[in-house]
Amino acid sequence: MGIVAVLAVVRAEFPQLAEPRIAESHVEVNADSVAAAMPHTDFSATATAKKHKIYSVPSFKACFPDTQSVQLAAAMKWGVKRVKNREDAEKRKSELVYVGANPYYHIDKLYSSIPYLVPRAAVLLQDIGQAFFDSLYVKGINLHRPIVTSVLRTEADVTKLRRHNGNATENSCHLYGTTFDICYNRYETVQDPDGPERRAVRNDSLKYVLCEVLRDMREQGRCYIKYEVKQGCFHMTVR
């Protein structure tokens, strides 16, 4: 009884002595040994994150059907007062954001527009470019920047453009700083200046990825988009 009492006191003072002891193992387990035991398991695939597939959209025209009248209503709601000419645009910079330089997209050489948008549209454009980068990354595709071919047009630009472009309307959505065009058949490959030249990806593959991004943006209610066949671009207006 005395021994039992002493053990009880010791257990009360040092409860960890009563816990089960497990001998530490010094056996190293590596992928090769596990693979040898499970020959049908592809450990190289499980060790690397799986690349997402490219699905594109079922139909370009069906997914991006927003007409001029639909986009014009949004442009007049969210846009600035129509810009008359380049001089007028210089006076309106308090209402507009310069979008001529951005790491996520490339502004093409502009002949009939200037690189300015209302803040709401500028954020949309950057989000599209960033989402495109993210999508390319998870699909294991070399990074490319989408190319913006048209941005804010002045009334003088529209008058000049209508002389040789039948699709250019007199009351263009581009007049309000809410609208821009993204080319779908040309992209700029992102190169590492200190590394080897990266291989360009087929434009069709990049177009499919861009379509996924734009469909998501449209379904989120952030923009209206028209798939322009003759112009080779997505014509879009912020919502």
C-alpha positions as CSV (number, residue, x, y, z in Angstrom):
1,M,0.0,0.0,0.0
2,G,2.9,2.3,0.8
3,I,4.4,1.7,-2.6
4,V,1.1,2.4,-4.3
5,A,0.8,5.6,-2.4
6,V,4.3,6.7,-3.4
7,L,3.6,5.9,-7.1
8,A,0.3,7.9,-6.9
9,V,2.2,10.9,-5.6
10,V,4.9,10.6,-8.3
11,R,2.2,10.4,-11.0
12,A,0.4,13.4,-9.7
13,E,3.6,15.4,-9.7
14,F,4.9,14.1,-13.0
15,P,1.9,13.2,-15.2
16,Q,4.0,12.9,-18.4
17,L,5.6,9.8,-17.0
18,A,2.3,8.0,-17.4
19,E,2.0,8.9,-21.1
20,P,2.8,6.1,-23.6
21,R,6.3,6.3,-25.1
22,I,6.9,5.8,-28.8
23,A,10.3,5.2,-30.1
24,E,11.5,7.7,-32.6
25,S,12.1,6.3,-36.1
26,H,15.2,7.3,-38.1
27,V,14.1,5.6,-41.3
28,E,14.2,8.0,-44.2
29,V,11.3,7.7,-46.7
30,N,11.9,9.1,-50.1
31,A,9.9,9.3,-53.3
32,D,11.9,6.5,-55.0
33,S,11.2,4.0,-52.2
34,V,7.5,4.9,-52.1
35,A,7.4,4.7,-55.9
36,A,8.9,1.3,-55.8
37,A,6.2,0.1,-53.5
38,M,3.5,1.8,-55.6
39,P,4.7,1.5,-59.2
40,H,1.4,2.7,-60.7
41,T,1.5,6.1,-59.0
42,D,3.0,9.1,-61.0
43,F,4.7,11.0,-58.2
44,S,6.3,13.5,-60.6
45,A,2.8,14.6,-61.6
46,T,1.5,14.9,-58.0
47,A,4.6,16.9,-57.0
48,T,3.9,19.5,-59.7
49,A,0.6,21.5,-59.7
50,K,-1.6,20.5,-62.6
51,K,-1.9,23.0,-65.4
52,H,-5.4,24.3,-66.1
53,K,-6.9,23.4,-69.5
54,I,-7.9,25.9,-72.1
55,Y,-11.7,25.8,-72.7
56,S,-12.3,29.1,-74.5
57,V,-16.1,29.9,-75.0
58,P,-18.7,28.0,-77.0
59,S,-19.4,30.9,-79.4
60,F,-17.7,34.3,-79.7
61,K,-20.8,36.0,-81.1
62,A,-23.1,34.4,-78.5
63,C,-20.9,35.2,-75.6
64,F,-20.1,38.8,-76.7
65,P,-23.2,40.1,-78.4
66,D,-23.5,43.6,-76.9
67,T,-24.5,46.0,-79.7
68,Q,-23.7,49.7,-80.2
69,S,-26.9,50.9,-78.6
70,V,-26.4,48.9,-75.5
71,Q,-22.8,50.1,-75.1
72,L,-23.7,53.7,-75.9
73,A,-26.2,53.9,-73.1
74,A,-23.5,52.7,-70.6
75,A,-20.9,55.1,-72.2
76,M,-23.2,58.1,-71.8
77,K,-24.0,57.1,-68.2
78,W,-20.4,56.6,-67.0
79,G,-18.4,58.7,-69.4
80,V,-17.3,62.3,-69.7
81,K,-18.7,65.0,-71.9
82,R,-17.7,64.4,-75.5
83,V,-14.2,65.5,-76.3
84,K,-13.9,67.8,-79.3
85,N,-10.3,67.6,-80.2
86,R,-6.7,67.1,-78.8
87,E,-6.7,70.6,-77.2
88,D,-10.0,69.9,-75.5
89,A,-8.6,66.6,-74.2
90,E,-5.6,68.3,-72.6
91,K,-8.1,70.4,-70.5
92,R,-10.0,67.3,-69.4
93,K,-7.2,65.4,-67.6
94,S,-8.9,65.9,-64.3
95,E,-11.6,63.6,-65.5
96,L,-9.5,61.1,-67.4
97,V,-6.7,58.7,-66.5
98,Y,-3.6,58.1,-68.7
99,V,-3.4,54.4,-69.7
100,G,-0.5,54.6,-72.1
101,A,2.0,52.6,-70.0
102,N,1.1,49.5,-68.0
103,P,2.8,46.2,-67.4
104,Y,-0.3,44.1,-68.0
105,Y,-1.2,45.3,-71.5
106,H,0.4,47.1,-74.5
107,I,-1.1,50.2,-76.2
108,D,-0.7,49.9,-79.9
109,K,0.4,52.9,-82.0
110,L,-2.7,55.1,-82.0
111,Y,-3.7,57.0,-85.1
112,S,-7.4,57.8,-84.3
113,S,-7.5,57.9,-80.5
114,I,-5.5,58.9,-77.5
115,P,-4.6,56.8,-74.4
116,Y,-7.1,58.1,-71.9
117,L,-10.1,56.6,-70.1
118,V,-12.4,57.4,-67.2
119,P,-11.1,55.9,-64.0
120,R,-13.8,53.2,-64.0
121,A,-12.7,52.0,-67.4
122,A,-9.0,52.3,-66.6
123,V,-9.5,49.9,-63.7
124,L,-11.4,47.5,-65.9
125,L,-8.6,47.4,-68.5
126,Q,-5.9,46.8,-65.9
127,D,-8.0,44.0,-64.3
128,I,-8.4,42.3,-67.7
129,G,-4.7,42.5,-68.3
130,Q,-3.8,41.1,-64.8
131,A,-6.4,38.3,-65.1
132,F,-5.0,37.4,-68.5
133,F,-1.5,37.1,-66.9
134,D,-2.9,35.0,-64.1
135,S,-4.8,32.7,-66.5
136,L,-1.7,32.2,-68.7
137,Y,0.4,31.3,-65.6
138,V,-2.0,28.6,-64.3
139,K,-2.2,27.1,-67.8
140,G,1.6,27.0,-68.1
141,I,1.7,29.3,-71.1
142,N,4.4,31.9,-71.7
143,L,3.2,35.4,-70.6
144,H,1.9,37.7,-73.3
145,R,0.3,41.1,-73.1
146,P,-3.0,41.9,-74.9
147,I,-2.8,44.8,-77.3
148,V,-5.2,47.7,-77.0
149,T,-5.8,49.2,-80.5
150,S,-8.3,52.0,-79.7
151,V,-9.1,54.1,-76.7
152,L,-10.6,57.6,-76.3
153,R,-11.6,59.3,-79.6
154,T,-12.3,63.0,-80.0
155,E,-15.0,64.3,-82.3
156,A,-12.3,65.2,-84.8
157,D,-11.0,61.7,-84.7
158,V,-14.4,60.2,-85.4
159,T,-14.9,62.6,-88.3
160,K,-11.6,61.6,-89.8
161,L,-12.2,57.9,-89.1
162,R,-15.6,57.8,-90.8
163,R,-14.0,58.7,-94.1
164,H,-12.4,55.3,-94.4
165,N,-14.1,53.1,-91.8
166,G,-17.7,52.3,-92.4
167,N,-18.1,50.8,-88.9
168,A,-17.2,54.0,-87.1
169,T,-20.4,55.7,-86.0
170,E,-20.8,59.5,-85.5
171,N,-21.9,59.0,-81.9
172,S,-19.1,56.5,-81.0
173,C,-18.8,55.0,-77.5
174,H,-15.1,55.9,-77.7
175,L,-16.1,59.6,-77.4
176,Y,-16.9,59.2,-73.7
177,G,-13.7,57.6,-72.4
178,T,-15.5,54.5,-71.3
179,T,-14.6,52.2,-74.3
180,F,-11.6,50.5,-75.7
181,D,-10.7,47.8,-78.2
182,I,-8.5,44.8,-77.5
183,C,-7.0,43.0,-80.5
184,Y,-7.6,39.2,-80.6
185,N,-5.2,38.2,-83.3
186,R,-2.0,39.9,-82.1
187,Y,-0.2,39.7,-78.7
188,E,3.1,40.9,-77.3
189,T,5.4,38.3,-75.9
190,V,6.8,39.2,-72.5
191,Q,10.6,38.6,-72.7
192,D,13.2,38.4,-69.9
193,P,15.9,41.0,-70.9
194,D,18.5,38.9,-69.1
195,G,17.3,35.5,-70.2
196,P,16.8,33.5,-73.4
197,E,14.2,34.5,-75.9
198,R,10.8,33.1,-75.1
199,R,8.9,31.2,-77.7
200,A,5.8,33.0,-78.9
201,V,2.5,31.1,-78.5
202,R,-0.1,30.6,-81.2
203,N,-2.5,33.5,-81.4
204,D,-5.4,31.1,-81.5
205,S,-4.4,29.7,-78.1
206,L,-4.0,33.2,-76.6
207,K,-7.3,34.2,-78.1
208,Y,-9.1,31.3,-76.3
209,V,-7.6,32.3,-73.0
210,L,-8.5,35.9,-73.5
211,C,-12.1,34.9,-74.3
212,E,-12.3,33.1,-71.0
213,V,-11.1,36.2,-69.1
214,L,-13.5,38.5,-71.0
215,R,-16.5,36.2,-70.5
216,D,-15.9,36.2,-66.8
217,M,-15.7,40.0,-66.7
218,R,-18.9,40.3,-68.6
219,E,-20.7,37.8,-66.5
220,Q,-19.6,39.7,-63.4
221,G,-21.5,42.7,-64.8
222,R,-18.4,44.8,-65.3
223,C,-18.6,45.5,-69.0
224,Y,-20.4,45.1,-72.3
225,I,-18.5,43.4,-75.1
226,K,-19.0,43.0,-78.9
227,Y,-17.0,40.5,-80.9
228,E,-15.9,42.5,-84.0
229,V,-15.2,40.2,-86.9
230,K,-14.0,42.7,-89.5
231,Q,-12.0,44.8,-87.1
232,G,-10.4,41.8,-85.4
233,C,-11.0,43.1,-81.9
234,F,-13.2,42.9,-78.8
235,H,-15.1,46.2,-78.5
236,M,-16.0,46.8,-74.9
237,T,-17.5,49.5,-72.6
238,V,-17.4,49.7,-68.9
239,R,-20.6,49.2,-66.9
